[in-house]
């Protein structure tokens, strides 16, 4: 078991209120973004003790050290001590950044996660990986630190656009591909995510991730399976973040899963049927990312500095059959370029 509670359900705000009484904080700071402050904070505020709130700008483009400085400055102005508690109310950006800020302020104060997006509810809020982007590299500066608890209210998903909702679904797809062969068959039948039992979907993904994290909390082995789709996906996300039309995290990871599924096929680890099923499901919900030959070197450079790399090798998680995985697969430049080219051919790019 993880050493902190994960509460999933409509009474999560009430459960958070009771937990805060037990924590007995000297002060409480809620960190939200300009979206969750308007759409989610009103549902939560009545369950919290007296508190301050810091609102930051939403979006991955603001997940950097300058935003951390803004929050650290506010914490310092409020004279928060080490018995204070930070409440992170938002998606993956708020959870990662807010947890990092709390874990480094005065060598660490307590925090809780209140994820409000499907992405953060099924994946980002669980596991204690925290951090911010740095010089175009995703989650380049960060720490491992556990929250005091995770409080997941599926009602917050009603505030999301379809695009945001499906961004989170990419992580659900990932969990099935690496750990649930039988569930993968059911997942392929989904046509409209709004008609699904999202609470059950969240519980399923949290159970998969929790089980993996329990075995490998500091990502030395099995936890690397959760990076499937992320070696290529993070490079794509970071590259397009600097352009006029960035892709959401899940959209980039979806493309990354197509690429890493192809790499798995190329190495004979999955069957052509498996690759086609993966691509068909992802094509149902996600746009292709328009990579061209001119993007190769920039993407390669980003992958060269991926935080998962070791001893100069670009490492990747591949599928070893549906529901199984292979971590620390070293990728050659030739293989990466071939994967880019195959992706372009699949989608009629270049």
Phi and psi in degrees as a GROMACS rama.xvg file:
@    title "Ramachandran Plot"
@    xaxis  label "Phi"
@    yaxis  label "Psi"
@TYPE xy
-66.8571  153.898  UNK-2
-89.7714  26.9611  UNK-3
-148.257  152.469  UNK-4
-76.8358  147.201  UNK-5
-123.191  112.752  UNK-6
-108.932  120.583  UNK-7
-119.089  124.435  UNK-8
148.328  173.316  UNK-9
-66.6564  -18.2997  UNK-10
-93.9534  15.0732  UNK-11
-58.8871  -42.4539  UNK-12
-60.0913  -39.0943  UNK-13
-65.8425  -41.1829  UNK-14
-62.7906  -37.5455  UNK-15
-62.71  -43.3502  UNK-16
-58.2285  -43.3578  UNK-17
-65.8149  -39.4136  UNK-18
-63.9374  -38.2743  UNK-19
-64.0905  -36.1206  UNK-20
-61.1865  -40.6992  UNK-21
-69.8764  -34.9802  UNK-22
-69.7983  -29.5144  UNK-23
55.2282  55.0103  UNK-24
-69.5298  148.807  UNK-25
-73.4408  -25.1706  UNK-26
-163.113  159.246  UNK-27
-130.568  131.153  UNK-28
-120.702  121.302  UNK-29
-92.573  128.148  UNK-30
-106.854  122.212  UNK-31
-134.491  168.738  UNK-32
-107.762  178.063  UNK-33
-66.6285  -17.9064  UNK-34
-84.3419  -50.0438  UNK-35
-70.5198  -24.9271  UNK-36
-62.0019  -39.5676  UNK-37
-82.0139  -40.2183  UNK-38
-99.129  -22.4321  UNK-39
-118.068  -36.0025  UNK-40
-56.9634  -39.5814  UNK-41
-59.3726  -31.7873  UNK-42
-74.4829  -23.4815  UNK-43
-99.1456  -31.7783  UNK-44
-57.404  -36.4283  UNK-45
-67.6171  -17.9625  UNK-46
-94.1108  -0.898813  UNK-47
-103.37  150.759  UNK-48
-69.7067  -179.946  UNK-49
-50.4753  137.336  UNK-50
-156.501  164.076  UNK-51
-105.882  162.13  UNK-52
-134.79  137.358  UNK-53
-118.289  121.453  UNK-54
-107.179  125.252  UNK-55
-112.523  168.334  UNK-56
-74.0833  141.582  UNK-57
-81.2801  155.811  UNK-58
111.901  148.084  UNK-59
-59.162  -29.311  UNK-60
-66.261  -12.341  UNK-61
-106.96  11.2641  UNK-62
-91.2575  73.4328  UNK-63
-145.948  177.357  UNK-64
-66.0208  -27.2752  UNK-65
-64.8373  -38.1323  UNK-66
-67.5753  -38.5236  UNK-67
-58.6186  -43.9475  UNK-68
-59.6899  -39.8019  UNK-69
-58.6687  -44.3  UNK-70
-74.2237  -42.5469  UNK-71
-58.1023  -40.0047  UNK-72
-62.4804  -41.832  UNK-73
-65.4681  -41.8759  UNK-74
-61.61  -40.0177  UNK-75
-68.8642  -41.52  UNK-76
-63.0032  -31.5868  UNK-77
-83.349  -3.77378  UNK-78
56.1292  40.2424  UNK-79
-63.0993  135.397  UNK-80
-103.972  -173.503  UNK-81
-80.0182  1.7049  UNK-82
-100.415  3.88619  UNK-83
-75.0253  163.563  UNK-84
-130.88  133.591  UNK-85
-100.244  134.022  UNK-86
-109.797  115.027  UNK-87
-94.1808  109.365  UNK-88
-110.876  98.6223  UNK-89
167.139  -165.248  UNK-90
-86.3266  -155.71  UNK-91
-61.831  -34.71  UNK-92
-64.4564  -48.1424  UNK-93
-64.6325  -43.6621  UNK-94
-62.4221  -46.2837  UNK-95
-66.0433  -50.1203  UNK-96
-70.9807  -46.379  UNK-97
-64.133  -39.5545  UNK-98
-65.2134  -39.556  UNK-99
-63.8702  -44.4002  UNK-100
-60.2718  -46.6597  UNK-101
-64.8613  -39.6817  UNK-102
-72.9735  -15.4339  UNK-103
-110.11  -16.2633  UNK-104
-71.4  121.879  UNK-105
51.174  40.2653  UNK-106
64.9007  17.1805  UNK-107
118.557  120.867  UNK-108
-123.005  166.825  UNK-109
-73.4316  151.626  UNK-110
-148.928  157.328  UNK-111
-126.601  153.305  UNK-112
-107.437  128.232  UNK-113
-123.007  83.8037  UNK-114
-72.9044  139.963  UNK-115
-119.113  -4.03019  UNK-116
-114.771  159.785  UNK-117
-62.4402  -38.3486  UNK-118
-57.0344  -48.5885  UNK-119
-75.229  -30.0946  UNK-120
-72.6804  -36.8388  UNK-121
-90.3796  -14.4928  UNK-122
-144.63  -63.5212  UNK-123
-66.0945  -29.3612  UNK-124
-79.6253  -13.1084  UNK-125
-108.271  131.31  UNK-126
119.466  -15.0069  UNK-127
75.4296  16.9223  UNK-128
-90.2335  122.135  UNK-129
-129.906  150.063  UNK-130
167.587  179.954  UNK-131
-134.947  162.548  UNK-132
-80.8691  153.277  UNK-133
-148.353  120.595  UNK-134
50.7195  42.8863  UNK-135
85.1372  4.61568  UNK-136
-110.46  129.372  UNK-137
-70.2814  128.319  UNK-138
50.8437  40.6942  UNK-139
-74.931  -29.1016  UNK-140
-116.764  122.004  UNK-141
-173.91  -177.275  UNK-142
-143.929  166.46  UNK-143
-100.148  125.016  UNK-144
-158.525  134.708  UNK-145
-87.7936  144.197  UNK-146
-76.5878  170.365  UNK-147
-77.1546  -18.6908  UNK-148
176.245  162.634  UNK-149
-125.459  127.195  UNK-150
-123.252  106.939  UNK-151
-109.844  112.364  UNK-152
-108.883  107.648  UNK-153
-58.9453  -19.7023  UNK-154
-61.3278  -26.6036  UNK-155
-62.7747  -23.5049  UNK-156
-66.1536  -20.0646  UNK-157
-66.7787  -17.1148  UNK-158
-84.9559  -5.8562  UNK-159
-90.3625  148.794  UNK-160
-72.164  162.203  UNK-161
-58.677  -38.2102  UNK-162
-62.2885  -43.5438  UNK-163
-66.3448  -39.9874  UNK-164
-62.1545  -46.7712  UNK-165
-70.844  -25.3304  UNK-166
-58.1068  -42.7332  UNK-167
-68.8192  -31.0076  UNK-168
-62.4517  -25.006  UNK-169
-58.1063  -37.6892  UNK-170
-71.3503  -30.4388  UNK-171
-64.6457  -44.2574  UNK-172
-57.1384  -46.1047  UNK-173
-57.4431  -46.9315  UNK-174
-58.9627  -40.3353  UNK-175
-67.6866  -41.4708  UNK-176
-65.0188  -33.119  UNK-177
-92.8436  -16.4938  UNK-178
-146.277  1.69426  UNK-179
-147.472  83.6418  UNK-180
-61.9336  -44.5202  UNK-181
-66.5499  -43.1517  UNK-182
-64.2134  -28.6866  UNK-183
-60.6095  -35.9161  UNK-184
-64.001  -41.1964  UNK-185
-69.7493  -38.4373  UNK-186
-60.774  -33.8212  UNK-187
-67.1004  -13.1361  UNK-188
-86.2124  -8.68252  UNK-189
-69.1895  132.202  UNK-190
-117.094  -33.7084  UNK-191
-137.892  108.51  UNK-192
-62.8505  -30.2542  UNK-193
-64.8611  -21.5211  UNK-194
-92.0448  -0.777113  UNK-195
-88.0885  161.139  UNK-196
-80.2175  91.2425  UNK-197
-69.5594  -32.7867  UNK-198
-61.7379  -43.2045  UNK-199
-65.6953  -37.6464  UNK-200
-63.3157  -42.3087  UNK-201
-62.5924  -47.7639  UNK-202
-58.4457  -40.8245  UNK-203
-64.205  -48.1634  UNK-204
-66.3104  -41.1885  UNK-205
-62.1382  -38.2137  UNK-206
-64.3489  -42.1872  UNK-207
-62.9244  -49.5207  UNK-208
-65.9031  -42.0106  UNK-209
-59.889  -42.6662  UNK-210
-61.0841  -42.4638  UNK-211
-68.7699  -43.7172  UNK-212
-65.6908  -37.8722  UNK-213
-57.4324  -38.4676  UNK-214
-76.3863  -26.1768  UNK-215
-149.297  71.9625  UNK-216
-63.9875  -27.5745  UNK-217
-108.995  21.5129  UNK-218
57.1585  53.1601  UNK-219
-99.4533  -15.5959  UNK-220
-152.162  -100.011  UNK-221
-59.5799  -30.6433  UNK-222
-63.7046  -22.4364  UNK-223
-62.7389  -17.3243  UNK-224
-59.5563  -29.5764  UNK-225
-69.5013  -6.53204  UNK-226
-89.522  4.36119  UNK-227
-57.1318  129.134  UNK-228
87.4826  -9.24355  UNK-229
-94.9233  -21.9288  UNK-230
-66.7013  -50.5592  UNK-231
-73.8604  -40.6317  UNK-232
-62.7976  -42.6091  UNK-233
-65.2713  -37.298  UNK-234
-62.9728  -42.9595  UNK-235
-65.2458  -45.841  UNK-236
-60.5727  -45.6616  UNK-237
-66.4868  -39.7919  UNK-238
-62.8657  -46.7133  UNK-239
-79.8538  -15.4509  UNK-240
-63.3515  -26.3787  UNK-241
-91.4658  6.4037  UNK-242
-109.385  176.895  UNK-243
-74.1163  -20.9475  UNK-244
-129.273  77.6834  UNK-245
-68.1292  156.215  UNK-246
-98.4602  150.49  UNK-247
-70.5132  160.658  UNK-248
-53.7364  -50.6738  UNK-249
-64.3934  -32.5006  UNK-250
-65.8091  -41.7589  UNK-251
-68.3605  -39.6114  UNK-252
-67.2299  -35.8672  UNK-253
-59.1844  -47.2338  UNK-254
-62.1586  -39.8772  UNK-255
-61.8189  -35.7494  UNK-256
-68.8693  -36.9622  UNK-257
-61.1653  -44.4125  UNK-258
-66.4519  -43.3589  UNK-259
-76.6752  -25.0299  UNK-260
-67.8061  -40.4289  UNK-261
-62.6714  -41.4529  UNK-262
-60.9977  -39.2519  UNK-263
-63.2005  -41.3322  UNK-264
-64.3861  -44.0536  UNK-265
-58.0599  -32.9889  UNK-266
-92.4115  5.21973  UNK-267
75.2414  23.5281  UNK-268
-90.3119  -24.7518  UNK-269
-130.812  164.388  UNK-270
-86.5101  156.301  UNK-271
-53.4815  -36.6324  UNK-272
-59.9538  -40.9276  UNK-273
-62.5655  -46.1268  UNK-274
-60.5625  -44.5716  UNK-275
-64.6364  -38.3318  UNK-276
-65.6715  -41.0301  UNK-277
-62.0929  -49.042  UNK-278
-63.6747  -40.0839  UNK-279
-63.1848  -42.5102  UNK-280
-66.0108  -44.1215  UNK-281
-66.3222  -39.2817  UNK-282
-64.2857  -25.1962  UNK-283
-65.7598  -31.2374  UNK-284
-121.183  -15.0023  UNK-285
-127.542  146.43  UNK-286
-77.575  152.36  UNK-287
-72.6222  155.151  UNK-288
-101.297  123.477  UNK-289
-77.7771  71.2124  UNK-290
-81.7546  140.856  UNK-291
-124.554  168.252  UNK-292
-55.775  -32.9912  UNK-293
-66.9775  -16.5218  UNK-294
-87.1534  -10.1533  UNK-295
-54.5955  -51.3592  UNK-296
-67.0691  -39.8779  UNK-297
-64.5726  -42.0909  UNK-298
-66.1372  -41.0657  UNK-299
-59.9943  -42.0602  UNK-300
-61.8044  -41.1404  UNK-301
-65.3296  -40.4423  UNK-302
-69.0938  -30.1055  UNK-303
-62.9428  -26.4757  UNK-304
-109.297  19.2178  UNK-305
-63.1144  140.11  UNK-306
-68.3621  -13.8247  UNK-307
-83.2739  -9.81743  UNK-308
-70.2527  153.946  UNK-309
-142.273  137.968  UNK-310
51.7189  38.873  UNK-311
80.0998  0.6775  UNK-312
-98.3554  137.359  UNK-313
-80.954  114.865  UNK-314
-104.336  149.294  UNK-315
-146.389  152.828  UNK-316
-98.2854  128.723  UNK-317
-115.971  162.925  UNK-318
-83.2237  138.705  UNK-319
-116.438  58.4477  UNK-320
95.3631  158.733  UNK-321
-70.4675  126.987  UNK-322
92.771  0.711721  UNK-323
-135.83  164.112  UNK-324
-147.186  163.772  UNK-325
-131.419  119.882  UNK-326
-96.4288  163.814  UNK-327
60.0066  35.4029  UNK-328
-77.837  118.689  UNK-329
-80.6297  130.148  UNK-330
-103.523  133.705  UNK-331
-86.7941  158.949  UNK-332
-57.95  -39.9918  UNK-333
-60.9236  -44.5106  UNK-334
-64.2545  -41.0387  UNK-335
-64.4498  -46.4675  UNK-336
-64.865  -37.1489  UNK-337
-64.6752  -36.9255  UNK-338
-66.7296  -43.0692  UNK-339
-58.4661  -45.4241  UNK-340
-65.1357  -41.6805  UNK-341
-62.4321  -41.207  UNK-342
-61.3247  -44.2621  UNK-343
-60.6673  -41.4879  UNK-344
-67.4515  -38.0428  UNK-345
-61.6571  -35.143  UNK-346
-109.222  8.88008  UNK-347
67.6236  33.7174  UNK-348
-92.5115  160.864  UNK-349
